[in-house]
C-alpha cells in the first residue's frame, strides 16, 4: 500500500499555526519558501494562495504580482522528514512493516492483513479516515508491487473510485494510460522519453515486452542501448518498469520503531487519592531507573500516562535538561505536574515511558551525584525551574561561531540541544559584563592611531591612566559588506580604578568613511 501525503509541508505548517493561534490560522494566502541564488522560491502553498494564482516552484516575486497580500513562511524539509518518520511508525497499524518514500510518501506491506479490516476497500477507507482525523490529506492505493501502488496513488483515478489492483496480470492493464512520470524517474529521463514519443506506460510496455515486427525490435534495442549504462533505478525506465510489473525485486528499507523503556502498573483497585498515586509513581521511577541502568542510558523526556476507569487517558510529559535516572529527581518533578489531577471514578493503570534517552555512564561523578542528591545540581535546578515556569521561560547562554563579541554568545531555551563546541578555538579574555548594545563615547583627546586620553560617557568625563591593547577584530566578510570597518579594542582604567572595554570603529585614512568613531562595549572586573 502506498500512502501519498500530497500536502505534507502545508498540513504540518497549518497544524503548528493552529496550536499557536487556533482554528482558521491559515485563512490568509500563505506560501512556504526556500531561499535560492535567484531569490525566494515557493515550495508549497495553501488553498487560499492557490486560489489567488500562486503555484509551486514559482518565484516569490512573480507570486506577489498575482497576490500582493500573500504571506510567507520558511520551508522546513527536516521537520517534514521528522513528521514522515513518525507517520511511518504510526502506519504500522495497517501492516507488519512500513518504509519511507521521501519526501512525502509511505509504503506499507499489507500482505495477508487486509482481511483484518474487512477487505482492501475498507482498509483504504480506514487509512483515509485516520489521516483525516489528524488533518492530513492523503491518497492511498493498493497493488501487488510498491511501484504500481505508488503510480496508482499519484496518478490514478479520483478518490471516488477504489485505487486497488488485484494480481500481477491486471497491473499493466490498470496502469497503461498513466504518464511515464508514474515510473518515479528523474526529470531529464522524462524529457528524453517525451522526445522519443513515449508518453504513456502503455507505449513503453509495448516496446519492452516483445517485438512484433522489425521496426519494434529496432526501437526496443535502441531504448536498451540508451539506458543500459544508467545504474540508478530512477534514471533507467526499463528497470523501473520491471519493478512496477514485479519482474525485478525492489529493495525497501523498513522503518523500525525505537525500543523505548516502558514500565507500568495495572492496579487491582482503582486509585482515587493522591498519596497512593505518589507511591505508585515512586515505584515506577525505581523500575525505570533499573531499566535505564541496564541499558547504560538516561532519560531526557518522560511521559506519564494515567488510564481512568471511564476510559479517559491523562498524559503528563517531562523534559529534562540532562540525561538522568535518579528516581527521587523524577518523582519530585512529576509531583508538581500531577497537581489538580481529576481521578474521576479512579485510575486503574499507570504507565511511565522514556521517549527520549541518551547514553549515560553506569558510574557518575561523585560531585555531580552528591549535588543531585541534595538538589543543588545545575541540571536539577533547570528541571525544577522549567516545570514551574515553562520550557520557554528558562534560557541559557551558548557559544556562537563568531569572533565578534556581540555574536559570540547567544541565548536558547534551556532544554534544547547544545550546539557542538569548536574544539581548539581559543577565545580572548573578555570583560565580565557586555552591554546589550555598544554605546558611543565622546573622545575629548586621542592620537590619530592610538587610544583616547579622556572621554565622556553618560555625562561623566573620565581620564585614562592605564591602557592595554589594541586587539584588532576584522569584520565578518561573509555577513557584512566589503566597506565594513575594522575594530581596535582597548582595556582601559580611569583615575578612580574603574575599567572599561572600548573600541575604535575604523582606522584613520582607511577610505571606508570619515573619522573613526569610539564605542564602549563592556565593563571589566
Secondary structure by P-SEA (a helix, b strand, c coil): cbbbcccaaaaaaaaaaaacccccccccccccccccccccccccccaaaaaacccccccaaaaaaacccbbbbbbbaaaaaaaaaaaaaaacccccccccccccbbbbbccccccccccaaaaaaaaaaaaaaacccbbbbbcccaaaaaaaaaccccccccccccccccccccccccccccccccaaaaaaaaaaccccaaaaaaaaaccccaaaaaaaaaaaaaccccccccccaaaaaaaaaccbbbbbbbbbccccbbbbbbccbbbccaaaaaaaaaaaaaaaaaaaaaacbbbcbbbbbbbcccbbbbbbbbbbccccccaaaaaaaaaaaaccccccccccbbbbbbcccccccccccaaaaaaaaacccaaaaaaaaaaacccccbbbbbbcccccccccccccccccccccccccccccccccccccbbbbbbbccccccccccccccccbbbbbccccccbbbbcccccccccbbbbbbbbccccccbbbbbbbcccccccccccbbbbbccccc
